[in-house]
Amino acid sequence: MPMKSEDIVALIEEALPGAKVEMRDLAGDNDHWAAKVTAPQFAGKTRVAQHKLVYDALGSRMGGELHALQLTTQAPN
């Protein structure tokens, strides 16, 4: 069963307190998502390290309940 955007946001915000998460359904099927995550924890980290923090927050759900996630990350200005 696909993950709801609220569930994805909750997992990311729980792992990265203070994060701002914007979700977009790419295919209208609740299975292919784009997420823009802005989090203070990303400051000074490479893009790969930023993405790893998000994927760690989602854990084993990636590739299972969460089929596809297009990810954009940034530290706050």
mmCIF file of the N, C-alpha and C atoms, coordinates in Angstrom:
data_MODEL
# 
_entry.id   MODEL 
# 
loop_
_atom_site.group_PDB 
_atom_site.id 
_atom_site.type_symbol 
_atom_site.label_atom_id 
_atom_site.label_alt_id 
_atom_site.label_comp_id 
_atom_site.label_asym_id 
_atom_site.label_entity_id 
_atom_site.label_seq_id 
_atom_site.pdbx_PDB_ins_code 
_atom_site.Cartn_x 
_atom_site.Cartn_y 
_atom_site.Cartn_z 
_atom_site.occupancy 
_atom_site.B_iso_or_equiv 
_atom_site.pdbx_formal_charge 
_atom_site.auth_seq_id 
_atom_site.auth_comp_id 
_atom_site.auth_asym_id 
_atom_site.auth_atom_id 
_atom_site.pdbx_PDB_model_num 
ATOM 1   N N  . MET A 1 1  ? 0.842  -1.181 0.000   1.00 0.00 ? 1  MET A N  1 
ATOM 2   C CA . MET A 1 1  ? 0.000  0.000  0.000   1.00 0.00 ? 1  MET A CA 1 
ATOM 3   C C  . MET A 1 1  ? 0.890  1.249  0.000   1.00 0.00 ? 1  MET A C  1 
ATOM 4   N N  . PRO A 1 2  ? 0.636  2.194  -0.909  1.00 0.00 ? 2  PRO A N  1 
ATOM 5   C CA . PRO A 1 2  ? 1.465  3.400  -0.996  1.00 0.00 ? 2  PRO A CA 1 
ATOM 6   C C  . PRO A 1 2  ? 1.400  4.237  0.282   1.00 0.00 ? 2  PRO A C  1 
ATOM 7   N N  . MET A 1 3  ? 2.466  4.996  0.511   1.00 0.00 ? 3  MET A N  1 
ATOM 8   C CA . MET A 1 3  ? 2.516  5.891  1.664   1.00 0.00 ? 3  MET A CA 1 
ATOM 9   C C  . MET A 1 3  ? 1.831  7.204  1.352   1.00 0.00 ? 3  MET A C  1 
ATOM 10  N N  . LYS A 1 4  ? 1.130  7.747  2.326   1.00 0.00 ? 4  LYS A N  1 
ATOM 11  C CA . LYS A 1 4  ? 0.514  9.066  2.191   1.00 0.00 ? 4  LYS A CA 1 
ATOM 12  C C  . LYS A 1 4  ? 1.579  10.131 2.412   1.00 0.00 ? 4  LYS A C  1 
ATOM 13  N N  . SER A 1 5  ? 1.372  11.276 1.781   1.00 0.00 ? 5  SER A N  1 
ATOM 14  C CA . SER A 1 5  ? 2.349  12.355 1.921   1.00 0.00 ? 5  SER A CA 1 
ATOM 15  C C  . SER A 1 5  ? 2.506  12.776 3.380   1.00 0.00 ? 5  SER A C  1 
ATOM 16  N N  . GLU A 1 6  ? 1.389  12.777 4.148   1.00 0.00 ? 6  GLU A N  1 
ATOM 17  C CA . GLU A 1 6  ? 1.476  13.174 5.557   1.00 0.00 ? 6  GLU A CA 1 
ATOM 18  C C  . GLU A 1 6  ? 2.396  12.249 6.343   1.00 0.00 ? 6  GLU A C  1 
ATOM 19  N N  . ASP A 1 7  ? 2.389  10.957 5.991   1.00 0.00 ? 7  ASP A N  1 
ATOM 20  C CA . ASP A 1 7  ? 3.233  9.992  6.692   1.00 0.00 ? 7  ASP A CA 1 
ATOM 21  C C  . ASP A 1 7  ? 4.709  10.214 6.365   1.00 0.00 ? 7  ASP A C  1 
ATOM 22  N N  . ILE A 1 8  ? 4.983  10.536 5.108   1.00 0.00 ? 8  ILE A N  1 
ATOM 23  C CA . ILE A 1 8  ? 6.361  10.808 4.693   1.00 0.00 ? 8  ILE A CA 1 
ATOM 24  C C  . ILE A 1 8  ? 6.869  12.056 5.421   1.00 0.00 ? 8  ILE A C  1 
ATOM 25  N N  . VAL A 1 9  ? 6.046  13.104 5.421   1.00 0.00 ? 9  VAL A N  1 
ATOM 26  C CA . VAL A 1 9  ? 6.418  14.355 6.092   1.00 0.00 ? 9  VAL A CA 1 
ATOM 27  C C  . VAL A 1 9  ? 6.671  14.104 7.573   1.00 0.00 ? 9  VAL A C  1 
ATOM 28  N N  . ALA A 1 10 ? 5.796  13.352 8.230   1.00 0.00 ? 10 ALA A N  1 
ATOM 29  C CA . ALA A 1 10 ? 5.938  13.082 9.669   1.00 0.00 ? 10 ALA A CA 1 
ATOM 30  C C  . ALA A 1 10 ? 7.249  12.376 9.975   1.00 0.00 ? 10 ALA A C  1 
ATOM 31  N N  . LEU A 1 11 ? 7.626  11.397 9.164   1.00 0.00 ? 11 LEU A N  1 
ATOM 32  C CA . LEU A 1 11 ? 8.878  10.669 9.391   1.00 0.00 ? 11 LEU A CA 1 
ATOM 33  C C  . LEU A 1 11 ? 10.086 11.590 9.247   1.00 0.00 ? 11 LEU A C  1 
ATOM 34  N N  . ILE A 1 12 ? 10.060 12.433 8.219   1.00 0.00 ? 12 ILE A N  1 
ATOM 35  C CA . ILE A 1 12 ? 11.184 13.343 7.986   1.00 0.00 ? 12 ILE A CA 1 
ATOM 36  C C  . ILE A 1 12 ? 11.270 14.378 9.112   1.00 0.00 ? 12 ILE A C  1 
ATOM 37  N N  . GLU A 1 13 ? 10.124 14.949 9.488   1.00 0.00 ? 13 GLU A N  1 
ATOM 38  C CA . GLU A 1 13 ? 10.133 15.967 10.547  1.00 0.00 ? 13 GLU A CA 1 
ATOM 39  C C  . GLU A 1 13 ? 10.527 15.382 11.902  1.00 0.00 ? 13 GLU A C  1 
ATOM 40  N N  . GLU A 1 14 ? 10.190 14.133 12.136  1.00 0.00 ? 14 GLU A N  1 
ATOM 41  C CA . GLU A 1 14 ? 10.576 13.481 13.390  1.00 0.00 ? 14 GLU A CA 1 
ATOM 42  C C  . GLU A 1 14 ? 12.093 13.289 13.449  1.00 0.00 ? 14 GLU A C  1 
ATOM 43  N N  . ALA A 1 15 ? 12.679 12.891 12.320  1.00 0.00 ? 15 ALA A N  1 
ATOM 44  C CA . ALA A 1 15 ? 14.129 12.640 12.276  1.00 0.00 ? 15 ALA A CA 1 
ATOM 45  C C  . ALA A 1 15 ? 14.936 13.931 12.182  1.00 0.00 ? 15 ALA A C  1 
ATOM 46  N N  . LEU A 1 16 ? 14.343 14.960 11.576  1.00 0.00 ? 16 LEU A N  1 
ATOM 47  C CA . LEU A 1 16 ? 15.043 16.223 11.364  1.00 0.00 ? 16 LEU A CA 1 
ATOM 48  C C  . LEU A 1 16 ? 14.201 17.371 11.942  1.00 0.00 ? 16 LEU A C  1 
ATOM 49  N N  . PRO A 1 17 ? 14.238 17.550 13.266  1.00 0.00 ? 17 PRO A N  1 
ATOM 50  C CA . PRO A 1 17 ? 13.439 18.603 13.894  1.00 0.00 ? 17 PRO A CA 1 
ATOM 51  C C  . PRO A 1 17 ? 13.725 19.975 13.264  1.00 0.00 ? 17 PRO A C  1 
ATOM 52  N N  . GLY A 1 18 ? 12.670 20.717 13.003  1.00 0.00 ? 18 GLY A N  1 
ATOM 53  C CA . GLY A 1 18 ? 12.809 22.034 12.392  1.00 0.00 ? 18 GLY A CA 1 
ATOM 54  C C  . GLY A 1 18 ? 12.783 22.002 10.876  1.00 0.00 ? 18 GLY A C  1 
ATOM 55  N N  . ALA A 1 19 ? 12.701 20.809 10.292  1.00 0.00 ? 19 ALA A N  1 
ATOM 56  C CA . ALA A 1 19 ? 12.677 20.691 8.834   1.00 0.00 ? 19 ALA A CA 1 
ATOM 57  C C  . ALA A 1 19 ? 11.360 21.205 8.273   1.00 0.00 ? 19 ALA A C  1 
ATOM 58  N N  . LYS A 1 20 ? 11.436 21.778 7.077   1.00 0.00 ? 20 LYS A N  1 
ATOM 59  C CA . LYS A 1 20 ? 10.251 22.170 6.325   1.00 0.00 ? 20 LYS A CA 1 
ATOM 60  C C  . LYS A 1 20 ? 10.191 21.232 5.122   1.00 0.00 ? 20 LYS A C  1 
ATOM 61  N N  . VAL A 1 21 ? 9.060  20.546 4.955   1.00 0.00 ? 21 VAL A N  1 
ATOM 62  C CA . VAL A 1 21 ? 8.920  19.555 3.893   1.00 0.00 ? 21 VAL A CA 1 
ATOM 63  C C  . VAL A 1 21 ? 7.748  19.930 2.997   1.00 0.00 ? 21 VAL A C  1 
ATOM 64  N N  . GLU A 1 22 ? 8.032  20.039 1.701   1.00 0.00 ? 22 GLU A N  1 
ATOM 65  C CA . GLU A 1 22 ? 6.986  20.297 0.710   1.00 0.00 ? 22 GLU A CA 1 
ATOM 66  C C  . GLU A 1 22 ? 6.875  19.060 -0.181  1.00 0.00 ? 22 GLU A C  1 
ATOM 67  N N  . MET A 1 23 ? 5.664  18.512 -0.295  1.00 0.00 ? 23 MET A N  1 
ATOM 68  C CA . MET A 1 23 ? 5.437  17.287 -1.064  1.00 0.00 ? 23 MET A CA 1 
ATOM 69  C C  . MET A 1 23 ? 4.622  17.583 -2.316  1.00 0.00 ? 23 MET A C  1 
ATOM 70  N N  . ARG A 1 24 ? 4.908  16.822 -3.391  1.00 0.00 ? 24 ARG A N  1 
ATOM 71  C CA . ARG A 1 24 ? 4.136  16.915 -4.621  1.00 0.00 ? 24 ARG A CA 1 
ATOM 72  C C  . ARG A 1 24 ? 3.970  15.513 -5.187  1.00 0.00 ? 24 ARG A C  1 
ATOM 73  N N  . ASP A 1 25 ? 2.742  15.161 -5.547  1.00 0.00 ? 25 ASP A N  1 
ATOM 74  C CA . ASP A 1 25 ? 2.434  13.862 -6.158  1.00 0.00 ? 25 ASP A CA 1 
ATOM 75  C C  . ASP A 1 25 ? 2.753  13.967 -7.646  1.00 0.00 ? 25 ASP A C  1 
ATOM 76  N N  . LEU A 1 26 ? 3.766  13.245 -8.106  1.00 0.00 ? 26 LEU A N  1 
ATOM 77  C CA . LEU A 1 26 ? 4.239  13.382 -9.479  1.00 0.00 ? 26 LEU A CA 1 
ATOM 78  C C  . LEU A 1 26 ? 3.343  12.702 -10.509 1.00 0.00 ? 26 LEU A C  1 
ATOM 79  N N  . ALA A 1 27 ? 2.663  11.619 -10.120 1.00 0.00 ? 27 ALA A N  1 
ATOM 80  C CA . ALA A 1 27 ? 1.906  10.840 -11.099 1.00 0.00 ? 27 ALA A CA 1 
ATOM 81  C C  . ALA A 1 27 ? 0.422  10.728 -10.759 1.00 0.00 ? 27 ALA A C  1 
ATOM 82  N N  . GLY A 1 28 ? -0.005 11.350 -9.673  1.00 0.00 ? 28 GLY A N  1 
ATOM 83  C CA . GLY A 1 28 ? -1.400 11.270 -9.279  1.00 0.00 ? 28 GLY A CA 1 
ATOM 84  C C  . GLY A 1 28 ? -1.798 9.924  -8.712  1.00 0.00 ? 28 GLY A C  1 
ATOM 85  N N  . ASP A 1 29 ? -0.801 9.127  -8.310  1.00 0.00 ? 29 ASP A N  1 
ATOM 86  C CA . ASP A 1 29 ? -1.082 7.769  -7.824  1.00 0.00 ? 29 ASP A CA 1 
ATOM 87  C C  . ASP A 1 29 ? -0.685 7.550  -6.371  1.00 0.00 ? 29 ASP A C  1 
ATOM 88  N N  . ASN A 1 30 ? -0.280 8.621  -5.664  1.00 0.00 ? 30 ASN A N  1 
ATOM 89  C CA . ASN A 1 30 ? 0.187  8.506  -4.275  1.00 0.00 ? 30 ASN A CA 1 
ATOM 90  C C  . ASN A 1 30 ? 1.327  7.505  -4.131  1.00 0.00 ? 30 ASN A C  1 
ATOM 91  N N  . ASP A 1 31 ? 2.094  7.317  -5.184  1.00 0.00 ? 31 ASP A N  1 
ATOM 92  C CA . ASP A 1 31 ? 3.190  6.350  -5.150  1.00 0.00 ? 31 ASP A CA 1 
ATOM 93  C C  . ASP A 1 31 ? 4.497  6.933  -5.685  1.00 0.00 ? 31 ASP A C  1 
ATOM 94  N N  . HIS A 1 32 ? 4.425  8.049  -6.389  1.00 0.00 ? 32 HIS A N  1 
ATOM 95  C CA . HIS A 1 32 ? 5.602  8.705  -6.949  1.00 0.00 ? 32 HIS A CA 1 
ATOM 96  C C  . HIS A 1 32 ? 5.602  10.146 -6.449  1.00 0.00 ? 32 HIS A C  1 
ATOM 97  N N  . TRP A 1 33 ? 6.522  10.439 -5.554  1.00 0.00 ? 33 TRP A N  1 
ATOM 98  C CA . TRP A 1 33 ? 6.529  11.730 -4.867  1.00 0.00 ? 33 TRP A CA 1 
ATOM 99  C C  . TRP A 1 33 ? 7.767  12.558 -5.195  1.00 0.00 ? 33 TRP A C  1 
ATOM 100 N N  . ALA A 1 34 ? 7.603  13.865 -5.110  1.00 0.00 ? 34 ALA A N  1 
ATOM 101 C CA . ALA A 1 34 ? 8.726  14.799 -5.094  1.00 0.00 ? 34 ALA A CA 1 
ATOM 102 C C  . ALA A 1 34 ? 8.676  15.492 -3.739  1.00 0.00 ? 34 ALA A C  1 
ATOM 103 N N  . ALA A 1 35 ? 9.808  15.569 -3.082  1.00 0.00 ? 35 ALA A N  1 
ATOM 104 C CA . ALA A 1 35 ? 9.879  16.239 -1.784  1.00 0.00 ? 35 ALA A CA 1 
ATOM 105 C C  . ALA A 1 35 ? 10.992 17.280 -1.824  1.00 0.00 ? 35 ALA A C  1 
ATOM 106 N N  . LYS A 1 36 ? 10.671 18.454 -1.320  1.00 0.00 ? 36 LYS A N  1 
ATOM 107 C CA . LYS A 1 36 ? 11.684 19.487 -1.112  1.00 0.00 ? 36 LYS A CA 1 
ATOM 108 C C  . LYS A 1 36 ? 11.824 19.629 0.394   1.00 0.00 ? 36 LYS A C  1 
ATOM 109 N N  . VAL A 1 37 ? 13.023 19.350 0.895   1.00 0.00 ? 37 VAL A N  1 
ATOM 110 C CA . VAL A 1 37 ? 13.270 19.372 2.334   1.00 0.00 ? 37 VAL A CA 1 
ATOM 111 C C  . VAL A 1 37 ? 14.306 20.446 2.644   1.00 0.00 ? 37 VAL A C  1 
ATOM 112 N N  . THR A 1 38 ? 13.918 21.369 3.511   1.00 0.00 ? 38 THR A N  1 
ATOM 113 C CA . THR A 1 38 ? 14.823 22.403 3.992   1.00 0.00 ? 38 THR A CA 1 
ATOM 114 C C  . THR A 1 38 ? 15.016 22.149 5.485   1.00 0.00 ? 38 THR A C  1 
ATOM 115 N N  . ALA A 1 39 ? 16.261 21.906 5.880   1.00 0.00 ? 39 ALA A N  1 
ATOM 116 C CA . ALA A 1 39 ? 16.507 21.548 7.278   1.00 0.00 ? 39 ALA A CA 1 
ATOM 117 C C  . ALA A 1 39 ? 17.829 22.123 7.763   1.00 0.00 ? 39 ALA A C  1 
ATOM 118 N N  . PRO A 1 40 ? 17.847 22.607 9.002   1.00 0.00 ? 40 PRO A N  1 
ATOM 119 C CA . PRO A 1 40 ? 19.093 23.153 9.554   1.00 0.00 ? 40 PRO A CA 1 
ATOM 120 C C  . PRO A 1 40 ? 20.202 22.098 9.646   1.00 0.00 ? 40 PRO A C  1 
ATOM 121 N N  . GLN A 1 41 ? 19.830 20.830 9.760   1.00 0.00 ? 41 GLN A N  1 
ATOM 122 C CA . GLN A 1 41 ? 20.823 19.752 9.859   1.00 0.00 ? 41 GLN A CA 1 
ATOM 123 C C  . GLN A 1 41 ? 21.637 19.601 8.570   1.00 0.00 ? 41 GLN A C  1 
ATOM 124 N N  . PHE A 1 42 ? 21.185 20.205 7.476   1.00 0.00 ? 42 PHE A N  1 
ATOM 125 C CA . PHE A 1 42 ? 21.885 20.085 6.192   1.00 0.00 ? 42 PHE A CA 1 
ATOM 126 C C  . PHE A 1 42 ? 23.049 21.065 6.059   1.00 0.00 ? 42 PHE A C  1 
ATOM 127 N N  . ALA A 1 43 ? 23.123 22.052 6.925   1.00 0.00 ? 43 ALA A N  1 
ATOM 128 C CA . ALA A 1 43 ? 24.163 23.083 6.827   1.00 0.00 ? 43 ALA A CA 1 
ATOM 129 C C  . ALA A 1 43 ? 25.549 22.438 6.824   1.00 0.00 ? 43 ALA A C  1 
ATOM 130 N N  . GLY A 1 44 ? 26.360 22.808 5.832   1.00 0.00 ? 44 GLY A N  1 
ATOM 131 C CA . GLY A 1 44 ? 27.728 22.313 5.740   1.00 0.00 ? 44 GLY A CA 1 
ATOM 132 C C  . GLY A 1 44 ? 27.863 20.896 5.219   1.00 0.00 ? 44 GLY A C  1 
ATOM 133 N N  . LYS A 1 45 ? 26.758 20.247 4.864   1.00 0.00 ? 45 LYS A N  1 
ATOM 134 C CA . LYS A 1 45 ? 26.811 18.865 4.371   1.00 0.00 ? 45 LYS A CA 1 
ATOM 135 C C  . LYS A 1 45 ? 26.692 18.839 2.850   1.00 0.00 ? 45 LYS A C  1 
ATOM 136 N N  . THR A 1 46 ? 27.290 17.837 2.250   1.00 0.00 ? 46 THR A N  1 
ATOM 137 C CA . THR A 1 46 ? 27.158 17.655 0.804   1.00 0.00 ? 46 THR A CA 1 
ATOM 138 C C  . THR A 1 46 ? 25.727 17.241 0.471   1.00 0.00 ? 46 THR A C  1 
ATOM 139 N N  . ARG A 1 47 ? 25.362 17.371 -0.786  1.00 0.00 ? 47 ARG A N  1 
ATOM 140 C CA . ARG A 1 47 ? 24.023 16.965 -1.231  1.00 0.00 ? 47 ARG A CA 1 
ATOM 141 C C  . ARG A 1 47 ? 23.797 15.482 -0.934  1.00 0.00 ? 47 ARG A C  1 
ATOM 142 N N  . VAL A 1 48 ? 24.814 14.664 -1.157  1.00 0.00 ? 48 VAL A N  1 
ATOM 143 C CA . VAL A 1 48 ? 24.691 13.224 -0.885  1.00 0.00 ? 48 VAL A CA 1 
ATOM 144 C C  . VAL A 1 48 ? 24.429 12.979 0.601   1.00 0.00 ? 48 VAL A C  1 
ATOM 145 N N  . ALA A 1 49 ? 25.142 13.672 1.462   1.00 0.00 ? 49 ALA A N  1 
ATOM 146 C CA . ALA A 1 49 ? 24.942 13.523 2.909   1.00 0.00 ? 49 ALA A CA 1 
ATOM 147 C C  . ALA A 1 49 ? 23.552 14.001 3.325   1.00 0.00 ? 49 ALA A C  1 
ATOM 148 N N  . GLN A 1 50 ? 23.075 15.085 2.691   1.00 0.00 ? 50 GLN A N  1 
ATOM 149 C CA . GLN A 1 50 ? 21.732 15.582 2.982   1.00 0.00 ? 50 GLN A CA 1 
ATOM 150 C C  . GLN A 1 50 ? 20.684 14.532 2.603   1.00 0.00 ? 50 GLN A C  1 
ATOM 151 N N  . HIS A 1 51 ? 20.820 13.962 1.414   1.00 0.00 ? 51 HIS A N  1 
ATOM 152 C CA . HIS A 1 51 ? 19.878 12.941 0.949   1.00 0.00 ? 51 HIS A CA 1 
ATOM 153 C C  . HIS A 1 51 ? 19.920 11.713 1.848   1.00 0.00 ? 51 HIS A C  1 
ATOM 154 N N  . LYS A 1 52 ? 21.108 11.348 2.306   1.00 0.00 ? 52 LYS A N  1 
ATOM 155 C CA . LYS A 1 52 ? 21.223 10.186 3.191   1.00 0.00 ? 52 LYS A CA 1 
ATOM 156 C C  . LYS A 1 52 ? 20.441 10.397 4.486   1.00 0.00 ? 52 LYS A C  1 
ATOM 157 N N  . LEU A 1 53 ? 20.477 11.611 5.026   1.00 0.00 ? 53 LEU A N  1 
ATOM 158 C CA . LEU A 1 53 ? 19.711 11.903 6.241   1.00 0.00 ? 53 LEU A CA 1 
ATOM 159 C C  . LEU A 1 53 ? 18.213 11.676 6.004   1.00 0.00 ? 53 LEU A C  1 
ATOM 160 N N  . VAL A 1 54 ? 17.730 12.088 4.840   1.00 0.00 ? 54 VAL A N  1 
ATOM 161 C CA . VAL A 1 54 ? 16.306 11.897 4.528   1.00 0.00 ? 54 VAL A CA 1 
ATOM 162 C C  . VAL A 1 54 ? 16.005 10.416 4.339   1.00 0.00 ? 54 VAL A C  1 
ATOM 163 N N  . TYR A 1 55 ? 16.842 9.719  3.573   1.00 0.00 ? 55 TYR A N  1 
ATOM 164 C CA . TYR A 1 55 ? 16.610 8.284  3.347   1.00 0.00 ? 55 TYR A CA 1 
ATOM 165 C C  . TYR A 1 55 ? 16.700 7.492  4.649   1.00 0.00 ? 55 TYR A C  1 
ATOM 166 N N  . ASP A 1 56 ? 17.598 7.894  5.540   1.00 0.00 ? 56 ASP A N  1 
ATOM 167 C CA . ASP A 1 56 ? 17.681 7.239  6.858   1.00 0.00 ? 56 ASP A CA 1 
ATOM 168 C C  . ASP A 1 56 ? 16.378 7.437  7.634   1.00 0.00 ? 56 ASP A C  1 
ATOM 169 N N  . ALA A 1 57 ? 15.780 8.628  7.501   1.00 0.00 ? 57 ALA A N  1 
ATOM 170 C CA . ALA A 1 57 ? 14.519 8.903  8.189   1.00 0.00 ? 57 ALA A CA 1 
ATOM 171 C C  . ALA A 1 57 ? 13.396 8.000  7.673   1.00 0.00 ? 57 ALA A C  1 
ATOM 172 N N  . LEU A 1 58 ? 13.452 7.656  6.393   1.00 0.00 ? 58 LEU A N  1 
ATOM 173 C CA . LEU A 1 58 ? 12.402 6.831  5.780   1.00 0.00 ? 58 LEU A CA 1 
ATOM 174 C C  . LEU A 1 58 ? 12.667 5.344  5.963   1.00 0.00 ? 58 LEU A C  1 
ATOM 175 N N  . GLY A 1 59 ? 13.912 5.002  6.246   1.00 0.00 ? 59 GLY A N  1 
ATOM 176 C CA . GLY A 1 59 ? 14.281 3.620  6.561   1.00 0.00 ? 59 GLY A CA 1 
ATOM 177 C C  . GLY A 1 59 ? 13.887 2.623  5.486   1.00 0.00 ? 59 GLY A C  1 
ATOM 178 N N  . SER A 1 60 ? 13.379 1.497  5.911   1.00 0.00 ? 60 SER A N  1 
ATOM 179 C CA . SER A 1 60 ? 13.080 0.385  4.996   1.00 0.00 ? 60 SER A CA 1 
ATOM 180 C C  . SER A 1 60 ? 11.853 0.653  4.130   1.00 0.00 ? 60 SER A C  1 
ATOM 181 N N  . ARG A 1 61 ? 11.191 1.773  4.340   1.00 0.00 ? 61 ARG A N  1 
ATOM 182 C CA . ARG A 1 61 ? 10.003 2.084  3.533   1.00 0.00 ? 61 ARG A CA 1 
ATOM 183 C C  . ARG A 1 61 ? 10.369 2.398  2.085   1.00 0.00 ? 61 ARG A C  1 
ATOM 184 N N  . MET A 1 62 ? 11.594 2.912  1.877   1.00 0.00 ? 62 MET A N  1 
ATOM 185 C CA . MET A 1 62 ? 12.040 3.209  0.509   1.00 0.00 ? 62 MET A CA 1 
ATOM 186 C C  . MET A 1 62 ? 12.100 1.916  -0.294  1.00 0.00 ? 62 MET A C  1 
ATOM 187 N N  . GLY A 1 63 ? 11.497 1.946  -1.465  1.00 0.00 ? 63 GLY A N  1 
ATOM 188 C CA . GLY A 1 63 ? 11.489 0.760  -2.323  1.00 0.00 ? 63 GLY A CA 1 
ATOM 189 C C  . GLY A 1 63 ? 10.372 -0.201 -1.985  1.00 0.00 ? 63 GLY A C  1 
ATOM 190 N N  . GLY A 1 64 ? 9.695  0.033  -0.881  1.00 0.00 ? 64 GLY A N  1 
ATOM 191 C CA . GLY A 1 64 ? 8.569  -0.814 -0.487  1.00 0.00 ? 64 GLY A CA 1 
ATOM 192 C C  . GLY A 1 64 ? 7.293  0.012  -0.518  1.00 0.00 ? 64 GLY A C  1 
ATOM 193 N N  . GLU A 1 65 ? 6.887  0.471  0.676   1.00 0.00 ? 65 GLU A N  1 
ATOM 194 C CA . GLU A 1 65 ? 5.701  1.336  0.772   1.00 0.00 ? 65 GLU A CA 1 
ATOM 195 C C  . GLU A 1 65 ? 5.879  2.614  -0.035  1.00 0.00 ? 65 GLU A C  1 
ATOM 196 N N  . LEU A 1 66 ? 7.109  3.094  -0.085  1.00 0.00 ? 66 LEU A N  1 
ATOM 197 C CA . LEU A 1 66 ? 7.426  4.318  -0.820  1.00 0.00 ? 66 LEU A CA 1 
ATOM 198 C C  . LEU A 1 66 ? 8.206  3.921  -2.059  1.00 0.00 ? 66 LEU A C  1 
ATOM 199 N N  . HIS A 1 67 ? 7.516  3.952  -3.186  1.00 0.00 ? 67 HIS A N  1 
ATOM 200 C CA . HIS A 1 67 ? 8.105  3.432  -4.424  1.00 0.00 ? 67 HIS A CA 1 
ATOM 201 C C  . HIS A 1 67 ? 9.155  4.371  -5.007  1.00 0.00 ? 67 HIS A C  1 
ATOM 202 N N  . ALA A 1 68 ? 8.814  5.662  -5.130  1.00 0.00 ? 68 ALA A N  1 
ATOM 203 C CA . ALA A 1 68 ? 9.730  6.595  -5.778  1.00 0.00 ? 68 ALA A CA 1 
ATOM 204 C C  . ALA A 1 68 ? 9.675  7.948  -5.087  1.00 0.00 ? 68 ALA A C  1 
ATOM 205 N N  . LEU A 1 69 ? 10.854 8.520  -4.876  1.00 0.00 ? 69 LEU A N  1 
ATOM 206 C CA . LEU A 1 69 ? 10.941 9.838  -4.239  1.00 0.00 ? 69 LEU A CA 1 
ATOM 207 C C  . LEU A 1 69 ? 11.989 10.666 -4.954  1.00 0.00 ? 69 LEU A C  1 
ATOM 208 N N  . GLN A 1 70 ? 11.545 11.743 -5.577  1.00 0.00 ? 70 GLN A N  1 
ATOM 209 C CA . GLN A 1 70 ? 12.448 12.715 -6.171  1.00 0.00 ? 70 GLN A CA 1 
ATOM 210 C C  . GLN A 1 70 ? 12.765 13.723 -5.079  1.00 0.00 ? 70 GLN A C  1 
ATOM 211 N N  . LEU A 1 71 ? 14.023 13.862 -4.735  1.00 0.00 ? 71 LEU A N  1 
ATOM 212 C CA . LEU A 1 71 ? 14.396 14.613 -3.546  1.00 0.00 ? 71 LEU A CA 1 
ATOM 213 C C  . LEU A 1 71 ? 15.208 15.857 -3.888  1.00 0.00 ? 71 LEU A C  1 
ATOM 214 N N  . THR A 1 72 ? 14.812 16.973 -3.293  1.00 0.00 ? 72 THR A N  1 
ATOM 215 C CA . THR A 1 72 ? 15.562 18.229 -3.355  1.00 0.00 ? 72 THR A CA 1 
ATOM 216 C C  . THR A 1 72 ? 15.805 18.648 -1.910  1.00 0.00 ? 72 THR A C  1 
ATOM 217 N N  . THR A 1 73 ? 17.067 18.927 -1.570  1.00 0.00 ? 73 THR A N  1 
ATOM 218 C CA . THR A 1 73 ? 17.392 19.305 -0.194  1.00 0.00 ? 73 THR A CA 1 
ATOM 219 C C  . THR A 1 73 ? 18.185 20.594 -0.174  1.00 0.00 ? 73 THR A C  1 
ATOM 220 N N  . GLN A 1 74 ? 18.045 21.318 0.934   1.00 0.00 ? 74 GLN A N  1 
ATOM 221 C CA . GLN A 1 74 ? 18.830 22.546 1.124   1.00 0.00 ? 74 GLN A CA 1 
ATOM 222 C C  . GLN A 1 74 ? 18.812 22.939 2.590   1.00 0.00 ? 74 GLN A C  1 
ATOM 223 N N  . ALA A 1 75 ? 19.841 23.655 2.986   1.00 0.00 ? 75 ALA A N  1 
ATOM 224 C CA . ALA A 1 75 ? 19.867 24.260 4.317   1.00 0.00 ? 75 ALA A CA 1 
ATOM 225 C C  . ALA A 1 75 ? 19.097 25.575 4.244   1.00 0.00 ? 75 ALA A C  1 
ATOM 226 N N  . PRO A 1 76 ? 18.526 26.015 5.356   1.00 0.00 ? 76 PRO A N  1 
ATOM 227 C CA . PRO A 1 76 ? 17.837 27.315 5.347   1.00 0.00 ? 76 PRO A CA 1 
ATOM 228 C C  . PRO A 1 76 ? 18.818 28.447 5.019   1.00 0.00 ? 76 PRO A C  1 
ATOM 229 N N  . ASN A 1 77 ? 18.297 29.511 4.462   1.00 0.00 ? 77 ASN A N  1 
ATOM 230 C CA . ASN A 1 77 ? 19.146 30.679 4.133   1.00 0.00 ? 77 ASN A CA 1 
ATOM 231 C C  . ASN A 1 77 ? 19.608 31.380 5.385   1.00 0.00 ? 77 ASN A C  1 
# 
